[in-house]
Amino acid sequence: MTTKPKKQVVLSTIPKAQQERVMELARKQTARADGPPMKLRIVDGVVQISFTHAEPALAHILMMADLGTCDPHFLKGVQGQVASTGTHGRKIDEVASNFLLSVVRGVQPRDELEAMLAVQMGAIHQATMMMARRLNHVDNIAQQDAAERALNKLARTYATQMESLKRYRTGGQQKVTVEHVTVNEGGQAIVGAVTQGGAG
């Protein structure tokens, strides 16, 4: 059986705005140095993890860089968690596991705590979309209420995780910058702490 050759797109044949978007995507893809995709298989009831890379040792180093860690034990633990998220009984879903890894790589964790939070965020997103599908296919009010409650909780959890990541990365500090101050005629601008005293 022969396969048809893939049709190549010549940039000069598409509108300029689309050309610029394609070139920007190419620049982003070149700038990223992500590790290889995860390969899963079940052997004697145990999930085996490997990577599509010619050098297995290098694949593990790239994965550690993706996870913001230098600890091989942390790498092994997270790999197992990601693999189990993409495995349902004896059925393997490599797409789900590699999606989860892609979320982590997109977050670009700087340490193990950020990596764990990124893994959780990916898992919560997957669960959120699963509940959204269920909500769209309910048969009765009880199913609708259950799916809606779960969907709302998951969506709120994801938003909280995003805030937690931002707080952690900024050290819990908020920066407020005043860019413009207008003082009307007869008014007075005050810079600094202002204390308003009460009676007495």
ChimeraX commands (.cxc) that place a marker at each C-alpha (Angstrom):
marker #1 position 0.00,0.00,0.00 radius 0.5
marker #1 position 1.46,3.33,-1.06 radius 0.5
marker #1 position 0.84,6.57,0.82 radius 0.5
marker #1 position 0.24,9.84,-0.93 radius 0.5
marker #1 position 3.00,12.40,-0.49 radius 0.5
marker #1 position 2.09,15.25,1.82 radius 0.5
marker #1 position 1.14,18.44,0.06 radius 0.5
marker #1 position 3.55,21.23,0.94 radius 0.5
marker #1 position 2.28,24.75,1.48 radius 0.5
marker #1 position 4.26,27.47,-0.24 radius 0.5
marker #1 position 4.16,30.60,1.93 radius 0.5
marker #1 position 4.04,32.91,-1.06 radius 0.5
marker #1 position 0.65,31.47,-2.04 radius 0.5
marker #1 position -1.13,32.52,1.18 radius 0.5
marker #1 position -2.07,36.02,2.41 radius 0.5
marker #1 position 0.68,38.10,4.05 radius 0.5
marker #1 position -1.04,38.12,7.46 radius 0.5
marker #1 position -1.11,34.31,7.42 radius 0.5
marker #1 position 2.53,34.19,6.29 radius 0.5
marker #1 position 3.51,36.27,9.32 radius 0.5
marker #1 position 1.58,33.97,11.66 radius 0.5
marker #1 position 3.28,30.90,10.17 radius 0.5
marker #1 position 6.71,32.50,10.52 radius 0.5
marker #1 position 6.00,33.52,14.13 radius 0.5
marker #1 position 4.94,29.95,14.92 radius 0.5
marker #1 position 8.13,28.64,13.30 radius 0.5
marker #1 position 10.22,31.03,15.43 radius 0.5
marker #1 position 8.47,29.90,18.63 radius 0.5
marker #1 position 8.88,26.24,17.75 radius 0.5
marker #1 position 12.57,26.71,17.01 radius 0.5
marker #1 position 13.08,28.53,20.32 radius 0.5
marker #1 position 11.54,25.67,22.33 radius 0.5
marker #1 position 13.77,22.74,23.17 radius 0.5
marker #1 position 11.23,20.34,24.62 radius 0.5
marker #1 position 12.03,16.78,25.49 radius 0.5
marker #1 position 10.73,13.83,23.43 radius 0.5
marker #1 position 7.19,12.46,23.61 radius 0.5
marker #1 position 6.32,9.74,26.09 radius 0.5
marker #1 position 5.67,6.19,24.87 radius 0.5
marker #1 position 3.58,3.85,27.03 radius 0.5
marker #1 position 2.94,0.12,26.95 radius 0.5
marker #1 position 1.63,-2.42,29.43 radius 0.5
marker #1 position 3.85,-5.42,30.12 radius 0.5
marker #1 position 2.58,-8.05,32.58 radius 0.5
marker #1 position 0.11,-5.56,34.00 radius 0.5
marker #1 position 2.77,-2.88,34.57 radius 0.5
marker #1 position 2.97,0.37,32.61 radius 0.5
marker #1 position 6.35,0.70,30.90 radius 0.5
marker #1 position 7.55,4.22,30.05 radius 0.5
marker #1 position 9.97,5.09,27.27 radius 0.5
marker #1 position 10.63,8.04,24.98 radius 0.5
marker #1 position 10.93,8.40,21.23 radius 0.5
marker #1 position 14.58,9.37,21.26 radius 0.5
marker #1 position 17.72,7.69,19.95 radius 0.5
marker #1 position 19.55,8.27,23.24 radius 0.5
marker #1 position 17.54,7.15,26.33 radius 0.5
marker #1 position 19.94,8.86,28.77 radius 0.5
marker #1 position 19.64,12.15,26.89 radius 0.5
marker #1 position 15.86,11.78,26.83 radius 0.5
marker #1 position 15.83,11.61,30.64 radius 0.5
marker #1 position 18.07,14.68,30.91 radius 0.5
marker #1 position 15.75,16.62,28.60 radius 0.5
marker #1 position 12.78,15.51,30.69 radius 0.5
marker #1 position 14.48,16.73,33.86 radius 0.5
marker #1 position 15.04,20.09,32.18 radius 0.5
marker #1 position 11.34,20.19,31.19 radius 0.5
marker #1 position 10.38,19.55,34.83 radius 0.5
marker #1 position 12.81,22.06,36.31 radius 0.5
marker #1 position 14.56,19.38,38.36 radius 0.5
marker #1 position 17.96,17.72,38.66 radius 0.5
marker #1 position 16.61,14.89,40.84 radius 0.5
marker #1 position 16.14,11.56,38.99 radius 0.5
marker #1 position 13.80,10.31,41.76 radius 0.5
marker #1 position 11.50,13.28,41.20 radius 0.5
marker #1 position 11.60,12.63,37.45 radius 0.5
marker #1 position 10.65,8.98,37.95 radius 0.5
marker #1 position 7.78,9.89,40.28 radius 0.5
marker #1 position 6.30,12.51,37.98 radius 0.5
marker #1 position 6.69,10.24,34.94 radius 0.5
marker #1 position 4.71,7.55,36.74 radius 0.5
marker #1 position 1.97,10.01,37.69 radius 0.5
marker #1 position 1.72,11.37,34.15 radius 0.5
marker #1 position 1.65,7.84,32.71 radius 0.5
marker #1 position -1.08,6.71,35.13 radius 0.5
marker #1 position -3.18,9.75,34.18 radius 0.5
marker #1 position -3.08,8.52,30.58 radius 0.5
marker #1 position -3.83,4.90,31.50 radius 0.5
marker #1 position -7.32,3.56,32.23 radius 0.5
marker #1 position -7.22,-0.03,33.40 radius 0.5
marker #1 position -5.54,-1.95,30.58 radius 0.5
marker #1 position -6.13,0.84,28.07 radius 0.5
marker #1 position -3.34,3.31,27.33 radius 0.5
marker #1 position -3.93,6.86,26.17 radius 0.5
marker #1 position -0.56,8.28,25.12 radius 0.5
marker #1 position -2.30,11.41,23.80 radius 0.5
marker #1 position -3.55,12.24,27.32 radius 0.5
marker #1 position -0.13,11.67,28.89 radius 0.5
marker #1 position 1.71,13.69,26.26 radius 0.5
marker #1 position -0.87,16.47,26.54 radius 0.5
marker #1 position -0.14,16.61,30.26 radius 0.5
marker #1 position 3.60,16.81,29.54 radius 0.5
marker #1 position 2.92,19.56,27.02 radius 0.5
marker #1 position 1.07,21.59,29.68 radius 0.5
marker #1 position 4.07,21.23,32.00 radius 0.5
marker #1 position 6.46,22.30,29.24 radius 0.5
marker #1 position 4.26,25.29,28.47 radius 0.5
marker #1 position 4.40,26.41,32.11 radius 0.5
marker #1 position 8.22,26.04,32.01 radius 0.5
marker #1 position 8.59,25.14,35.70 radius 0.5
marker #1 position 11.65,26.51,37.45 radius 0.5
marker #1 position 11.63,23.93,40.27 radius 0.5
marker #1 position 9.86,20.83,41.53 radius 0.5
marker #1 position 7.02,22.71,43.21 radius 0.5
marker #1 position 6.12,24.50,39.99 radius 0.5
marker #1 position 6.37,21.20,38.10 radius 0.5
marker #1 position 3.95,19.49,40.49 radius 0.5
marker #1 position 1.52,22.38,40.24 radius 0.5
marker #1 position 1.78,22.29,36.43 radius 0.5
marker #1 position 1.01,18.55,36.40 radius 0.5
marker #1 position -2.02,19.15,38.63 radius 0.5
marker #1 position -3.19,21.99,36.39 radius 0.5
marker #1 position -3.03,19.73,33.34 radius 0.5
marker #1 position -4.91,16.96,35.16 radius 0.5
marker #1 position -7.57,19.38,36.43 radius 0.5
marker #1 position -8.03,20.77,32.93 radius 0.5
marker #1 position -8.54,17.26,31.54 radius 0.5
marker #1 position -11.10,16.49,34.25 radius 0.5
marker #1 position -12.82,19.83,33.61 radius 0.5
marker #1 position -13.25,19.08,29.91 radius 0.5
marker #1 position -14.51,15.57,30.72 radius 0.5
marker #1 position -17.20,17.05,32.98 radius 0.5
marker #1 position -18.06,19.63,30.30 radius 0.5
marker #1 position -18.67,16.76,27.85 radius 0.5
marker #1 position -20.84,14.96,30.42 radius 0.5
marker #1 position -22.85,18.13,31.04 radius 0.5
marker #1 position -23.54,18.37,27.31 radius 0.5
marker #1 position -24.89,14.79,27.22 radius 0.5
marker #1 position -27.02,14.51,30.37 radius 0.5
marker #1 position -30.30,12.59,30.31 radius 0.5
marker #1 position -31.97,14.01,33.40 radius 0.5
marker #1 position -31.86,16.83,35.98 radius 0.5
marker #1 position -29.92,14.76,38.55 radius 0.5
marker #1 position -27.12,14.10,36.05 radius 0.5
marker #1 position -27.15,17.76,35.02 radius 0.5
marker #1 position -26.84,18.97,38.62 radius 0.5
marker #1 position -24.01,16.53,39.42 radius 0.5
marker #1 position -22.04,17.39,36.28 radius 0.5
marker #1 position -22.58,21.12,36.77 radius 0.5
marker #1 position -21.37,21.02,40.39 radius 0.5
marker #1 position -18.27,19.04,39.45 radius 0.5
marker #1 position -17.54,21.31,36.48 radius 0.5
marker #1 position -17.81,24.45,38.62 radius 0.5
marker #1 position -15.54,23.02,41.33 radius 0.5
marker #1 position -12.92,21.96,38.79 radius 0.5
marker #1 position -12.99,25.32,36.98 radius 0.5
marker #1 position -12.59,27.18,40.29 radius 0.5
marker #1 position -9.75,24.86,41.28 radius 0.5
marker #1 position -7.94,25.58,38.01 radius 0.5
marker #1 position -8.30,29.35,38.54 radius 0.5
marker #1 position -6.94,28.95,42.08 radius 0.5
marker #1 position -3.99,26.97,40.75 radius 0.5
marker #1 position -3.20,29.75,38.27 radius 0.5
marker #1 position -3.23,32.31,41.09 radius 0.5
marker #1 position -1.05,30.06,43.25 radius 0.5
marker #1 position 1.52,29.76,40.46 radius 0.5
marker #1 position 1.59,33.54,39.97 radius 0.5
marker #1 position 1.96,34.16,43.72 radius 0.5
marker #1 position 4.73,31.58,44.04 radius 0.5
marker #1 position 6.67,33.04,41.12 radius 0.5
marker #1 position 6.42,36.60,42.45 radius 0.5
marker #1 position 7.18,35.65,46.04 radius 0.5
marker #1 position 3.65,36.61,47.10 radius 0.5
marker #1 position 4.29,40.29,46.48 radius 0.5
marker #1 position 2.13,42.60,44.42 radius 0.5
marker #1 position 3.60,45.61,42.66 radius 0.5
marker #1 position 1.47,48.68,42.08 radius 0.5
marker #1 position 2.75,51.35,39.69 radius 0.5
marker #1 position 1.12,54.78,39.39 radius 0.5
marker #1 position 1.51,55.91,35.81 radius 0.5
marker #1 position -0.46,59.17,35.79 radius 0.5
marker #1 position -1.58,61.69,38.38 radius 0.5
marker #1 position -3.89,64.58,37.55 radius 0.5
marker #1 position -4.17,67.59,39.86 radius 0.5
marker #1 position -6.99,70.04,39.13 radius 0.5
marker #1 position -6.62,73.77,39.68 radius 0.5
marker #1 position -6.53,74.58,43.38 radius 0.5
marker #1 position -5.80,70.98,44.25 radius 0.5
marker #1 position -2.74,69.49,45.87 radius 0.5
marker #1 position -0.98,66.25,44.99 radius 0.5
marker #1 position 0.17,64.11,47.92 radius 0.5
marker #1 position 2.73,61.38,47.44 radius 0.5
marker #1 position 3.32,58.92,50.27 radius 0.5
marker #1 position 1.30,57.43,53.09 radius 0.5
marker #1 position -1.77,59.44,54.08 radius 0.5
marker #1 position -3.34,58.99,57.52 radius 0.5
marker #1 position -6.77,60.38,58.17 radius 0.5
marker #1 position -7.27,61.15,61.83 radius 0.5
marker #1 position -10.56,60.70,63.62 radius 0.5
marker #1 position -12.20,62.89,66.23 radius 0.5
marker #1 position -10.07,63.79,69.26 radius 0.5
marker link #1:1,2 radius 0.2
marker link #1:2,3 radius 0.2
marker link #1:3,4 radius 0.2
marker link #1:4,5 radius 0.2
marker link #1:5,6 radius 0.2
marker link #1:6,7 radius 0.2
marker link #1:7,8 radius 0.2
marker link #1:8,9 radius 0.2
marker link #1:9,10 radius 0.2
marker link #1:10,11 radius 0.2
marker link #1:11,12 radius 0.2
marker link #1:12,13 radius 0.2
marker link #1:13,14 radius 0.2
marker link #1:14,15 radius 0.2
marker link #1:15,16 radius 0.2
marker link #1:16,17 radius 0.2
marker link #1:17,18 radius 0.2
marker link #1:18,19 radius 0.2
marker link #1:19,20 radius 0.2
marker link #1:20,21 radius 0.2
marker link #1:21,22 radius 0.2
marker link #1:22,23 radius 0.2
marker link #1:23,24 radius 0.2
marker link #1:24,25 radius 0.2
marker link #1:25,26 radius 0.2
marker link #1:26,27 radius 0.2
marker link #1:27,28 radius 0.2
marker link #1:28,29 radius 0.2
marker link #1:29,30 radius 0.2
marker link #1:30,31 radius 0.2
marker link #1:31,32 radius 0.2
marker link #1:32,33 radius 0.2
marker link #1:33,34 radius 0.2
marker link #1:34,35 radius 0.2
marker link #1:35,36 radius 0.2
marker link #1:36,37 radius 0.2
marker link #1:37,38 radius 0.2
marker link #1:38,39 radius 0.2
marker link #1:39,40 radius 0.2
marker link #1:40,41 radius 0.2
marker link #1:41,42 radius 0.2
marker link #1:42,43 radius 0.2
marker link #1:43,44 radius 0.2
marker link #1:44,45 radius 0.2
marker link #1:45,46 radius 0.2
marker link #1:46,47 radius 0.2
marker link #1:47,48 radius 0.2
marker link #1:48,49 radius 0.2
marker link #1:49,50 radius 0.2
marker link #1:50,51 radius 0.2
marker link #1:51,52 radius 0.2
marker link #1:52,53 radius 0.2
marker link #1:53,54 radius 0.2
marker link #1:54,55 radius 0.2
marker link #1:55,56 radius 0.2
marker link #1:56,57 radius 0.2
marker link #1:57,58 radius 0.2
marker link #1:58,59 radius 0.2
marker link #1:59,60 radius 0.2
marker link #1:60,61 radius 0.2
marker link #1:61,62 radius 0.2
marker link #1:62,63 radius 0.2
marker link #1:63,64 radius 0.2
marker link #1:64,65 radius 0.2
marker link #1:65,66 radius 0.2
marker link #1:66,67 radius 0.2
marker link #1:67,68 radius 0.2
marker link #1:68,69 radius 0.2
marker link #1:69,70 radius 0.2
marker link #1:70,71 radius 0.2
marker link #1:71,72 radius 0.2
marker link #1:72,73 radius 0.2
marker link #1:73,74 radius 0.2
marker link #1:74,75 radius 0.2
marker link #1:75,76 radius 0.2
marker link #1:76,77 radius 0.2
marker link #1:77,78 radius 0.2
marker link #1:78,79 radius 0.2
marker link #1:79,80 radius 0.2
marker link #1:80,81 radius 0.2
marker link #1:81,82 radius 0.2
marker link #1:82,83 radius 0.2
marker link #1:83,84 radius 0.2
marker link #1:84,85 radius 0.2
marker link #1:85,86 radius 0.2
marker link #1:86,87 radius 0.2
marker link #1:87,88 radius 0.2
marker link #1:88,89 radius 0.2
marker link #1:89,90 radius 0.2
marker link #1:90,91 radius 0.2
marker link #1:91,92 radius 0.2
marker link #1:92,93 radius 0.2
marker link #1:93,94 radius 0.2
marker link #1:94,95 radius 0.2
marker link #1:95,96 radius 0.2
marker link #1:96,97 radius 0.2
marker link #1:97,98 radius 0.2
marker link #1:98,99 radius 0.2
marker link #1:99,100 radius 0.2
marker link #1:100,101 radius 0.2
marker link #1:101,102 radius 0.2
marker link #1:102,103 radius 0.2
marker link #1:103,104 radius 0.2
marker link #1:104,105 radius 0.2
marker link #1:105,106 radius 0.2
marker link #1:106,107 radius 0.2
marker link #1:107,108 radius 0.2
marker link #1:108,109 radius 0.2
marker link #1:109,110 radius 0.2
marker link #1:110,111 radius 0.2
marker link #1:111,112 radius 0.2
marker link #1:112,113 radius 0.2
marker link #1:113,114 radius 0.2
marker link #1:114,115 radius 0.2
marker link #1:115,116 radius 0.2
marker link #1:116,117 radius 0.2
marker link #1:117,118 radius 0.2
marker link #1:118,119 radius 0.2
marker link #1:119,120 radius 0.2
marker link #1:120,121 radius 0.2
marker link #1:121,122 radius 0.2
marker link #1:122,123 radius 0.2
marker link #1:123,124 radius 0.2
marker link #1:124,125 radius 0.2
marker link #1:125,126 radius 0.2
marker link #1:126,127 radius 0.2
marker link #1:127,128 radius 0.2
marker link #1:128,129 radius 0.2
marker link #1:129,130 radius 0.2
marker link #1:130,131 radius 0.2
marker link #1:131,132 radius 0.2
marker link #1:132,133 radius 0.2
marker link #1:133,134 radius 0.2
marker link #1:134,135 radius 0.2
marker link #1:135,136 radius 0.2
marker link #1:136,137 radius 0.2
marker link #1:137,138 radius 0.2
marker link #1:138,139 radius 0.2
marker link #1:139,140 radius 0.2
marker link #1:140,141 radius 0.2
marker link #1:141,142 radius 0.2
marker link #1:142,143 radius 0.2
marker link #1:143,144 radius 0.2
marker link #1:144,145 radius 0.2
marker link #1:145,146 radius 0.2
marker link #1:146,147 radius 0.2
marker link #1:147,148 radius 0.2
marker link #1:148,149 radius 0.2
marker link #1:149,150 radius 0.2
marker link #1:150,151 radius 0.2
marker link #1:151,152 radius 0.2
marker link #1:152,153 radius 0.2
marker link #1:153,154 radius 0.2
marker link #1:154,155 radius 0.2
marker link #1:155,156 radius 0.2
marker link #1:156,157 radius 0.2
marker link #1:157,158 radius 0.2
marker link #1:158,159 radius 0.2
marker link #1:159,160 radius 0.2
marker link #1:160,161 radius 0.2
marker link #1:161,162 radius 0.2
marker link #1:162,163 radius 0.2
marker link #1:163,164 radius 0.2
marker link #1:164,165 radius 0.2
marker link #1:165,166 radius 0.2
marker link #1:166,167 radius 0.2
marker link #1:167,168 radius 0.2
marker link #1:168,169 radius 0.2
marker link #1:169,170 radius 0.2
marker link #1:170,171 radius 0.2
marker link #1:171,172 radius 0.2
marker link #1:172,173 radius 0.2
marker link #1:173,174 radius 0.2
marker link #1:174,175 radius 0.2
marker link #1:175,176 radius 0.2
marker link #1:176,177 radius 0.2
marker link #1:177,178 radius 0.2
marker link #1:178,179 radius 0.2
marker link #1:179,180 radius 0.2
marker link #1:180,181 radius 0.2
marker link #1:181,182 radius 0.2
marker link #1:182,183 radius 0.2
marker link #1:183,184 radius 0.2
marker link #1:184,185 radius 0.2
marker link #1:185,186 radius 0.2
marker link #1:186,187 radius 0.2
marker link #1:187,188 radius 0.2
marker link #1:188,189 radius 0.2
marker link #1:189,190 radius 0.2
marker link #1:190,191 radius 0.2
marker link #1:191,192 radius 0.2
marker link #1:192,193 radius 0.2
marker link #1:193,194 radius 0.2
marker link #1:194,195 radius 0.2
marker link #1:195,196 radius 0.2
marker link #1:196,197 radius 0.2
marker link #1:197,198 radius 0.2
marker link #1:198,199 radius 0.2
marker link #1:199,200 radius 0.2
view
